Amino acid sequence: MVIVMQASASAEDLQAVISLVESSGFHAHINDGVERKVVAVLGEVNIDKVELVEHFEVLPGVEKVNLISAPFKLSSRQYHPEDFIVDAGDLAIGSKRIVVAAGPCSVESEEQIMQAARAVRAAGARMLRGGAFKPRSSPHSFQGLGEAGLVMLAEAGRETGLPVITEVMDAHDLDMVCRYAQFLQIGARNMQNYTLLRAAGQTMRPVLLKRGPGCRIKELLMAAEYILCEGNDRVVLCERGITTFEDAARNTTDINAIPILKELSHLPVFLDPSHSTGERRWVTPVAKAAIAAGADGLIVEVHPNPQVARSDGKQSLHPSGFEQFMREVRAVAEAVGRTV
């Protein structure tokens, strides 16, 4: 249920609504809209409580009350009709300017991450990505350098002036990761790790939430709900390919997800063309399709020497390839009235 306040509603009007919401056994979540405040009523609204709509509608300062049938509430357009801009330092994600995050899959050495950071910065990337903790299909594969990798990543970010985004796999690592990174990434394998989602929400850091390869769009929005429920509205959704019967590429890039998510939710949407294709030769065409479909950003893997990368070298762009990538996505962005 969503209670839309009148533009002229006073602070006392809003407090009266919140008091009734809470005394009725619900939790009130306030959205400071552009023109008016909106109160999301969180909790189970069964048939016996539908009559509460009439009680809320007659309160002073209330413009209207909407019942939200979808299970996701805080991530829905009904709760927040306008596009939401995620404030991440100097970045405004979801604005006219498309944000590109780039860097290696894994931080391997100080020299490697510094070379990558300088290269992606020179080509126009606005965030530095790199993994210090790597969830791998095989326990025998490289698992990342841990805190040592975070130290190297943070130093590369400081030198280049790029904010750092990195994956966190365990709620116990959040405090440590937050010491080094400005932006948290929840990977596809952890999309439904609800303990981690809640803990990430409590940090109030911006969170990039990747869609699981076997998860539906609405399940991604329900996962985002866990972060939003903690009071952290700085959530960016990320499509990164899904598992289908098709095996020509590593995953199937669900371009449909971009406009669908933009219609269902106010949250910004990224696409990961590296993981969604698994092949560097397909990264640029899929990224261009994402921009044309309305994506607000891209997260791309770039390695100074992909042939010797310890993870995902096959899908990583060389710095020279990333320069060409940026030229091509910039042209598409300009064609649809945006910038990179």
N, C-alpha and C positions, 0 to 999 in steps of 0.2 A: 504494500500500500504506500502511496506517495501523497503527501499533503503539500500542495502548492500555496505558498503564502502570497498575499497581495503585495504589490510593490510598496504600498503605503503602510504595511503592517509594522507595528511598533515592537520593541524588544519585549514588552510585557505581553503582547499578543503571542509572540513566538514562544515565550516561556510557558504560557497557559497551555499551548498545544503540546509542548514537550511533557509537561506535567501529566496531562491526560493520557498521552501515549504510554508513559511509564507506569502510571497507576492502573492501566488496563492490561498490564503484563507484557508489554512490548519494549523494544529498545529503539530510541530515536537517534537517527544519524542525520546530521545537518549538512546540507550542501549550500554553500554561499554562491548562488547563481549570479549571472551578470546583472539582472534586473531585480530578482526576487529570490528569497530563500525557499528551499525545498526541504521537507522533512521526510526521510524514508522511515517507514514503520517496519522494523525487522522482527520477525517471529512468525509463528504459524497462525495464519488467518483462516480459521475454519468457518463453516456456514453459520455457526452461532455468533461469530464476531463480526460478520459482514454488516450487521446493523450499526456497528460503531462508525461506519462511514458517515451516517447521518449526524452522529454526535460531533464528529470532527468538522463537517461541512458548515455547521451553524456557529462555530466559534468565531469570535471577532478576529479579523485579519486574514481569514482563510479564503482563498479564491476558489479552489476546487480540490477534490480528492479523487485520485485514480487508483484502481486496483491493478496491480501488476501480476499478470498470470504466469510470466516466465519465472523460473526458479532463481535466476540471477537478478538481483535488485539494484545494488549499488553500481554495477557496471552497465546498466541499461540506459538507453536513450530516454526512457520515460522518467528516470530519476534525474538525469543531467542531459537536457535536450541539445545543448551546444557542444561543439567539439571541445575537448579538454586539452589544455596545453600543459605538458609535464615540464616543470621547471627543474632543470638539472644544472645548476651553476649558471654558466653563460649560455647554456643551450635551452632553447624553447622547442621541445619535441611535440610535433603536432601542428606547428605553424606552417607558413608558406614555404619555409626553407627545409628541405629534406636533409636529414642527418645521416651521415655515413660513419659507421664504426668499423675499424679495420685493424688487422694485426694477426699474428700467428695463432694457430690453434693452441699450441702449448708454448710457454716460456721455457726455453732450453738453456740459454746462457745469457750473460749480460750483454755480450757483443751482438748476439742474434736479436734480442728484443730491442736494443738501441737502434740497430740498423733498420729494423722493421718500422719502429716508431718514427724515425726521421723520414723514411720513404713515404709512409702513408700521410704524414703531416704535409710534406711537400706537394703531394698530389691532391690534397684538399679534404682529407678525412677530418672529422670533428671530434671523434672519440678513438681511444686506443683500446683494442681488445686483446686479451691474452689469457690463457688458462694456466693456473697454478695447481688446481685440483682437477684431474681428468677422469670422468666416469668412462671406463672402457669395457667393451664386451668381454675381453679376456683379462683375467687377473694378472697375466704374464706380460701384458703390454705396458708401455710407459704410463705411469699414473700422475705425472706432474712433479714439480719440485717443492710443492707446499709453500711454506712461509718464505723460503729463500726465493722462490719465483715471484711471490708478491712484492718482495723488496725490490727486485730488479724491475718489475712492471711499474711500480710506483716511481722509481727513479727515472725511467724512460718517459713516463707521463709528465714528471716535473720538468725535465729538460726540454721537451717539445711543447709544453703547455697544453697537452691533451688530457682531458679527464679520462680516467681508467674505468673500464667495465670488465668484470671477471666473474666466473661462475663460482657459486657457493653450493656445496653438496650436502652439508650437514649443519644443522642449527648450532651445534657446538662450535663451529668455526666462524660464526657470524661476527663476533667481536673482533677477531683477528683480521678477517677480510675487510671489515669497515675501517680498520686503521690505515689501510693502503689504497682502497678503491672508493671511488665516488659513486659508482653505479653497480648494483648487484644484478647478476644474471641467474635465473632459475632455469636449469637445463630441461630438455624434453623428458629425460628419465625421471625427473623430480617434479613434474608438473602437478602430480596428485599426491605429493608428500606434504600433507596438510600441516604437520607440525613445523616443517621448514617454512611453509608459506606464511603461517601466522607469525613465526619468529622474524622473518624478513619484513613483514608488515610493521612490526613493532620498532624496527630500526629507523623508520621514517626516511630511509634512503630510497631513491628511485629504483624500481625493479623492472627488469626486462624478463617477461614470463614467456618461455617457449612452449609451443604446443607439442604435446606428446605425439609420436608417430601413429599411434592407434586411437587417438582421442578425437571426438567430435568437437565442432566449434563451440557448442553450448557447454561442453565439459571444460573447455579452456576458459570460458567466461565464469563458470562456477569456481574454477581454481583462482581466478583473479579476485573473486568475491572474498576469499579467505584473507587476502592481503588488505583489501579495502575495508573489511570489517574491523581491522585493527586501527583504523583512522588514517592509514597511509593511502592517499589518493594518487600518488605518483607511480602509476603502473603503465607499462608499455607492453602490448601484446605482440607476440612474434610467431609468424608462420614459418616453419622450417622443413616442410615436407612431411608427407604421411605415407604409411605402408598400404599399398594396394596390390592387386594381382600383377601389375606391370613391373617388370624387372629390368627394363632397358636402362634405367638410371638408379642411383642409390635409393632415392625416394621419389614419390610423385609430388611435384610442387602444386599445391592447391591455391592457384591464383584466385579462384572463386572466393576463398576465405577473406581476402582483403576487402572487397566491397561489401561482403556480407557482414564482417565484423564492424566495418564503418557504419553500417546501417543499424545493427543491433546495439552497438556500444558507442560511447563518447570517447573511449580511450584510444590513444595513438596506436598505430599498427606498423610493425617492422616486418621485413622479410629477410630470411637467411638463405641467399642463393647458393652458398657453398655447401651446406648440409642437405639442402633440398635436392641438389643435383648429384653431388659427389664427384663431379668432373669439372676441371677448371674451364674447359672450352664451352661449357654451358652456363657458367656463372653470369657472364655479361648479358646474354639474351634474356635470361630469366629475370635478372635484376631490372632490365629495361621494362619488361612486362609488368613487374610489380609497381614501378613508378607510374606507368600508364594506368594501372588499376586503382591507384590512390594511396599507395604505401607512404608512410611518413618518414621511413628510414630504412636503411639496409645495414646488415652486419656481415662483414666479408672477411675471409681468411686470406692473409697476405704473409708470405715467408720470403726472406732474402735468398734462400736456396731451397726451393720446395723438394728437390730430389733427395735431400738428406733430412727432411723434416721427420721428427720422431712421432708425429701423428698427423693424419689428414693431409699429407703432402700432395696427394693426387688432386685434391680440390682447391689447393692454395694457389693464389695468383703470385707471380713474380712481381716485384715492384714496378717493372716496366709494363707488365700486363695490367697492373692496377692503375697506372697513369692513363692507359687507353680506356680502361673500364670507367674511370671518372669522366673522361671526355664524352663517352657515349651516354652514360646515364644523365649527365648534365644537359645534353641536347634533348633528351626525352622530357626531362623536368621542365625545361623552358617551353617545350611544345604544349605542355598541359598547364602552363601558367604558374610554375613553381621554380625554385632555385635549389642548387646543391652547394 
